[in-house]
Amino acid sequence: MYQFPSTNGNQRGWTAALTRTKFGAEVVDAVVRAHGLTTRNDVKAGGTKAQKGWVGLTALTAAADSDDQMELE
């Protein structure tokens, strides 16, 4: 019988600098300091139920032109 690889371990031998919980706390603080935005609990994402997030904050990909300016509403 086929055994699926464990999903609760680090299969590739990588180590994370921060846990998911620690990263979540750090990014919330960083966004407040950098953009003055606090998290909201009523952000709609793709027609799903409300989630935590920021209104007016857009993530840019590495492929985005470095001359592009991001405007917050």
Buried (B, 14 or more C-beta within 10 A) or exposed (E): EEEEEEEEEEEEEEEEEEEEEEEEEEEBEEBEEEEEBEBEEEEEEEEEEEEEBBEEBEEEEEEEEEEEEEEEE
